[in-house]
Amino acid sequence: MADRRDRADGAGLHRGLAVPCFADDPADLVRLGTDAERAGFDGYFLWDHLVHSDSGEGPPIVDPWQVLAVVAARTSRIKLGTMITPVARRRPWKLAKEVTTLDLLSGGRVILGVGLGDPAHAEFGLFGEPADRRVRAELLDEGLEVLAGLWTGQLFSYEGKHFTVGPVRFSPGPVQRPRVPIWVGGVLLRSGLLARAARRVAGVRPRSGPVARAARWDGFVPIHPGRPGDRATAGEIAAARDKIAGLRGTTADFDIAVWGELDTAGRVAARLPGYRDAGATWWLESPGSRPGWLDVVRERLQHGPDVQSARAGRKTGGVRYAFSPIPTTRREIR
């Protein structure tokens, strides 16, 4: 359930950190998670990749779920999850068990970010998995239906184009009810391109596409490639909010997370009210994957979520910061 709580900056947005699952030593990522909670962030999320290079020779990568399990055991407040897991390359029943186990270990703090996965060849093609975008979208949609059904704790059966399940009952179920929140990540199309795409696929069911897919679940993480940090504009967030409201009837109990650049210069605070008014409920900072990103994130965590720019801090001699963690309560998704 979306929850806008008052922060010291007045924006009412949750603040999260989303970092690559790239490391020689997974303990480095565990420490980032515990430090993020200590610094006052509200969420800590890991990318979910296998190779991240079409050549087959990518950066060192560790399993995000095992890292998050250790972070869960060493924290008490911060939300945890992946941003994003390509459900199409997973067996959804195995993923259901992994997410449930993490939700139990964390006391109900998991958010599952999902999407098609990118780069397609690196994450799918190199392993003989279907890399075609349409097939991956079908696998994603069916996989989400299977996840939700297995999390009910009831006897569940499913028969689709790609998956056949049951009847089977999974126990125990996750802490959060009726399910662990599912946020859909996806690339935004410009309005003109979106309209032309809709005309080209006339006759195809209107449930396709990241915005429509997100509206069926609990949250949306829009990506705008080419902008700083792949951050969508406030206008694009507002347009997505309006479309989701039209599909769902409301955006109550729904999260929209802004995916943005790491705030190393204290420039985010001025943007937050505009994004809040556009319908955003979370602001996620991500460092990208350039060499040296780990050290940059470590430095970022020294200042907490609410960095103020050096200009604002000149009277006190530099960058100022304030910790303003949001107290958490166990929430249910309605």
C-alpha positions as CSV (number, residue, x, y, z in Angstrom):
1,M,0.0,0.0,0.0
2,A,1.4,3.4,-0.9
3,D,2.1,5.4,2.1
4,R,3.0,9.1,2.0
5,R,4.5,10.1,5.3
6,D,5.8,13.5,6.2
7,R,9.6,14.0,6.1
8,A,11.7,16.9,7.3
9,D,12.1,18.0,3.7
10,G,8.3,18.3,3.3
11,A,8.2,16.2,0.2
12,G,6.6,13.1,1.8
13,L,8.6,10.7,-0.4
14,H,10.3,7.5,0.7
15,R,14.0,7.5,-0.2
16,G,15.7,4.4,-1.5
17,L,19.1,3.2,-2.8
18,A,19.3,0.8,-5.8
19,V,22.8,-0.5,-6.5
20,P,24.3,-3.1,-8.8
21,C,24.7,-6.7,-7.6
22,F,28.3,-6.3,-8.8
23,A,31.0,-7.3,-6.3
24,D,34.0,-9.6,-5.8
25,D,33.0,-9.8,-2.1
26,P,29.2,-10.0,-1.3
27,A,30.0,-8.6,2.1
28,D,30.6,-5.2,0.5
29,L,26.9,-5.2,-0.6
30,V,25.8,-6.4,2.8
31,R,27.6,-3.5,4.4
32,L,25.9,-1.0,2.0
33,G,22.5,-2.3,3.1
34,T,23.2,-2.0,6.8
35,D,24.8,1.4,6.3
36,A,21.8,2.5,4.3
37,E,19.5,1.8,7.2
38,R,21.8,3.5,9.6
39,A,22.0,6.6,7.4
40,G,18.2,6.9,7.3
41,F,17.2,5.5,3.9
42,D,13.9,3.8,3.6
43,G,14.7,1.1,1.0
44,Y,17.8,-0.9,-0.1
45,F,17.4,-2.6,-3.5
46,L,19.8,-4.7,-5.6
47,W,19.9,-5.1,-9.4
48,D,19.4,-8.7,-10.5
49,H,21.8,-9.8,-13.3
50,L,23.8,-12.8,-14.4
51,V,26.4,-11.4,-16.8
52,H,25.4,-7.8,-17.8
53,S,27.4,-8.0,-21.0
54,D,26.5,-9.4,-24.4
55,S,30.1,-10.5,-24.8
56,G,29.7,-13.0,-21.9
57,E,32.5,-11.3,-20.0
58,G,30.8,-8.9,-17.6
59,P,31.7,-7.5,-14.2
60,P,31.9,-9.7,-11.1
61,I,28.3,-10.5,-10.0
62,V,26.9,-12.1,-6.9
63,D,23.4,-13.4,-6.2
64,P,21.2,-10.6,-4.8
65,W,18.8,-12.8,-2.9
66,Q,21.5,-14.3,-0.7
67,V,22.9,-10.8,0.0
68,L,19.5,-9.5,0.9
69,A,18.9,-12.4,3.3
70,V,22.0,-11.4,5.3
71,V,21.0,-7.7,5.2
72,A,17.5,-8.7,6.5
73,A,19.1,-10.4,9.4
74,R,21.2,-7.4,10.3
75,T,18.5,-4.7,9.9
76,S,15.1,-4.0,11.3
77,R,13.4,-1.2,9.4
78,I,14.6,-0.7,5.9
79,K,12.6,-2.1,2.9
80,L,14.5,-4.7,0.8
81,G,14.2,-6.2,-2.6
82,T,15.4,-6.4,-6.2
83,M,15.2,-3.7,-8.9
84,I,14.5,-5.5,-11.1
85,T,14.2,-9.3,-11.4
86,P,13.7,-10.6,-14.9
87,V,10.9,-13.1,-14.1
88,A,11.1,-14.6,-17.5
89,R,14.4,-16.3,-16.7
90,R,13.1,-17.7,-13.4
91,R,10.9,-20.6,-12.5
92,P,8.2,-18.7,-10.8
93,W,7.6,-21.4,-8.1
94,K,11.3,-21.2,-7.1
95,L,11.1,-17.4,-7.1
96,A,8.0,-17.6,-5.0
97,K,9.8,-19.6,-2.3
98,E,12.8,-17.2,-2.3
99,V,10.7,-14.1,-2.0
100,T,8.6,-15.7,0.8
101,T,11.6,-16.7,2.7
102,L,13.1,-13.2,2.5
103,D,9.8,-11.7,3.6
104,L,9.7,-14.0,6.6
105,L,13.3,-13.3,7.5
106,S,12.7,-9.5,7.3
107,G,9.4,-9.5,9.1
108,G,7.5,-8.3,6.1
109,R,9.8,-5.8,4.5
110,V,10.2,-7.1,0.9
111,I,9.3,-5.3,-2.3
112,L,9.7,-7.3,-5.5
113,G,10.7,-5.3,-8.5
114,V,10.1,-7.1,-11.8
115,G,10.6,-6.4,-15.5
116,L,11.6,-7.9,-18.9
117,G,15.4,-7.8,-18.1
118,D,18.2,-6.2,-20.0
119,P,20.5,-6.8,-21.9
120,A,18.4,-9.5,-23.4
121,H,21.2,-11.5,-25.1
122,A,23.4,-11.4,-21.9
123,E,20.6,-12.4,-19.5
124,F,18.8,-14.8,-21.8
125,G,20.4,-15.6,-25.2
126,L,23.8,-16.7,-23.8
127,F,22.0,-19.4,-21.8
128,G,19.7,-20.6,-24.5
129,E,16.7,-18.9,-23.0
130,P,14.2,-17.0,-25.3
131,A,15.4,-13.4,-25.8
132,D,12.5,-12.3,-27.9
133,R,10.8,-9.4,-26.2
134,R,7.2,-10.6,-26.8
135,V,8.0,-14.1,-25.4
136,R,9.7,-12.5,-22.4
137,A,6.6,-10.4,-21.8
138,E,4.4,-13.4,-22.0
139,L,6.7,-15.3,-19.5
140,L,6.7,-12.2,-17.2
141,D,2.9,-11.9,-17.1
142,E,2.3,-15.6,-16.6
143,G,5.1,-15.8,-14.0
144,L,3.4,-13.0,-12.0
145,E,0.1,-14.8,-12.0
146,V,1.8,-17.9,-10.7
147,L,3.7,-16.0,-8.0
148,A,0.5,-14.3,-6.8
149,G,-1.4,-17.6,-6.8
150,L,1.3,-19.5,-4.9
151,W,1.5,-16.8,-2.2
152,T,-2.2,-17.1,-1.3
153,G,-1.6,-20.2,0.8
154,Q,-4.6,-21.8,-0.9
155,L,-4.7,-24.7,-3.3
156,F,-3.7,-23.2,-6.6
157,S,-3.7,-24.4,-10.2
158,Y,-2.7,-22.6,-13.3
159,E,-2.5,-23.5,-17.0
160,G,-1.1,-21.0,-19.5
161,K,0.9,-20.9,-22.7
162,H,4.2,-21.3,-20.9
163,F,3.5,-22.6,-17.4
164,T,1.3,-25.3,-15.9
165,V,1.1,-25.6,-12.1
166,G,-0.8,-27.7,-9.6
167,P,-3.0,-28.2,-7.9
168,V,-0.5,-27.3,-5.2
169,R,-0.5,-25.4,-1.9
170,F,2.6,-23.4,-0.8
171,S,3.2,-23.0,3.0
172,P,4.3,-20.9,4.8
173,G,3.1,-17.8,3.0
174,P,4.7,-14.4,3.1
175,V,4.1,-12.0,6.0
176,Q,2.6,-9.4,3.8
177,R,-1.0,-9.9,2.6
178,P,-2.5,-10.5,0.2
179,R,1.0,-10.7,-1.2
180,V,4.5,-9.2,-1.3
181,P,4.2,-5.8,-3.2
182,I,5.2,-6.1,-6.9
183,W,6.6,-3.1,-8.6
184,V,6.9,-3.2,-12.4
185,G,9.9,-1.5,-14.0
186,G,9.7,-0.4,-17.6
187,V,10.9,2.1,-20.3
188,L,8.6,5.0,-21.0
189,L,7.7,5.7,-24.6
190,R,7.2,9.3,-25.7
191,S,3.5,10.0,-26.2
192,G,3.7,10.1,-30.0
193,L,5.5,6.8,-30.2
194,L,3.1,5.3,-27.7
195,A,0.1,6.3,-29.8
196,R,1.7,5.0,-33.0
197,A,2.6,1.8,-31.3
198,A,-1.0,1.4,-30.1
199,R,-2.2,1.8,-33.7
200,R,0.3,-0.7,-35.0
201,V,-0.8,-3.4,-32.6
202,A,-4.5,-2.7,-32.9
203,G,-6.4,-5.8,-32.0
204,V,-3.8,-7.0,-29.5
205,R,-5.1,-7.1,-25.9
206,P,-4.5,-3.8,-24.2
207,R,-2.9,-5.4,-21.1
208,S,0.5,-5.2,-22.6
209,G,3.2,-2.6,-21.9
210,P,4.9,-1.6,-18.7
211,V,2.3,1.0,-17.6
212,A,-0.7,-1.3,-18.2
213,R,1.2,-4.2,-16.6
214,A,2.1,-2.1,-13.5
215,A,-1.5,-1.1,-13.1
216,R,-2.4,-4.7,-12.4
217,W,0.0,-4.9,-9.5
218,D,1.3,-2.6,-6.8
219,G,3.8,-0.1,-8.2
220,F,5.6,1.3,-11.2
221,V,9.2,2.2,-11.7
222,P,9.5,4.2,-15.0
223,I,12.8,4.5,-16.8
224,H,13.7,7.2,-19.3
225,P,16.9,6.2,-21.1
226,G,19.0,9.2,-22.1
227,R,18.1,11.5,-19.2
228,P,20.3,11.9,-16.2
229,G,20.2,8.7,-14.2
230,D,17.5,7.5,-16.6
231,R,15.1,9.7,-14.6
232,A,11.6,10.3,-15.9
233,T,10.4,13.9,-15.8
234,A,7.7,15.0,-13.4
235,G,5.4,15.4,-16.4
236,E,6.0,11.8,-17.4
237,I,5.3,10.6,-13.9
238,A,2.0,12.5,-13.8
239,A,1.0,11.1,-17.2
240,A,1.8,7.5,-16.0
241,R,-0.2,8.2,-12.8
242,D,-3.2,9.4,-14.8
243,K,-3.1,6.3,-17.0
244,I,-2.8,4.0,-14.1
245,A,-5.6,5.7,-12.3
246,G,-7.8,5.2,-15.4
247,L,-6.9,1.5,-15.5
248,R,-7.3,0.9,-11.8
249,G,-9.9,3.5,-11.0
250,T,-7.6,5.0,-8.4
251,T,-3.9,5.3,-7.5
252,A,-4.6,4.8,-3.8
253,D,-2.5,2.0,-2.4
254,F,-0.2,2.2,-5.4
255,D,3.5,3.3,-5.5
256,I,5.3,5.2,-8.2
257,A,9.0,5.2,-7.7
258,V,11.3,7.7,-9.5
259,W,14.5,6.0,-10.7
260,G,17.2,8.7,-10.6
261,E,20.9,9.4,-10.3
262,L,22.9,9.3,-7.1
263,D,22.5,12.5,-5.2
264,T,26.1,13.5,-4.6
265,A,25.6,17.2,-5.1
266,G,22.6,17.9,-3.0
267,R,20.3,18.7,-5.9
268,V,17.5,16.2,-5.2
269,A,15.7,18.1,-2.4
270,A,14.5,20.9,-4.8
271,R,13.0,18.3,-7.2
272,L,11.1,16.3,-4.6
273,P,7.9,18.5,-4.2
274,G,7.3,18.5,-7.9
275,Y,7.6,14.8,-8.2
276,R,5.4,14.3,-5.1
277,D,2.7,16.5,-6.7
278,A,3.0,14.4,-9.9
279,G,2.1,11.3,-7.9
280,A,5.5,9.8,-6.9
281,T,5.8,8.0,-3.6
282,W,9.4,6.9,-3.7
283,W,12.7,8.4,-4.9
284,L,15.3,5.7,-5.8
285,E,19.0,6.8,-6.2
286,S,21.1,4.5,-8.4
287,P,24.9,5.0,-9.1
288,G,25.0,3.3,-12.4
289,S,27.8,0.7,-13.0
290,R,30.8,2.7,-14.0
291,P,34.1,1.7,-12.3
292,G,34.4,3.2,-8.8
293,W,30.6,3.2,-8.2
294,L,31.0,1.3,-4.9
295,D,33.2,4.0,-3.3
296,V,30.9,6.8,-4.5
297,V,27.9,5.0,-2.8
298,R,30.0,4.6,0.4
299,E,30.6,8.4,0.4
300,R,27.0,9.1,-0.4
301,L,25.9,7.1,2.7
302,Q,27.9,9.4,4.9
303,H,25.4,12.1,4.3
304,G,22.0,10.4,4.6
305,P,19.0,10.8,2.3
306,D,18.6,14.6,2.6
307,V,21.8,16.1,1.3
308,Q,21.7,19.9,0.9
309,S,23.8,21.5,-1.8
310,A,27.1,23.2,-1.0
311,R,25.5,26.5,-2.1
312,A,22.9,26.1,0.6
313,G,25.5,25.2,3.1
314,R,28.1,27.9,2.5
315,K,27.2,29.7,5.8
316,T,28.2,26.6,7.7
317,G,31.2,25.8,5.5
318,G,30.1,23.2,3.0
319,V,27.6,20.4,2.4
320,R,24.9,20.0,5.0
321,Y,22.8,17.0,5.6
322,A,20.0,15.8,7.8
323,F,18.8,12.3,8.9
324,S,15.0,12.0,8.8
325,P,14.2,8.3,8.7
326,I,10.5,7.3,8.4
327,P,9.3,5.1,11.2
328,T,7.9,1.9,9.7
329,T,4.8,0.0,10.5
330,R,3.8,-3.4,9.1
331,R,1.5,-2.7,6.2
332,E,-0.9,-4.8,4.2
333,I,-1.5,-4.5,0.5
334,R,-5.2,-4.1,0.0
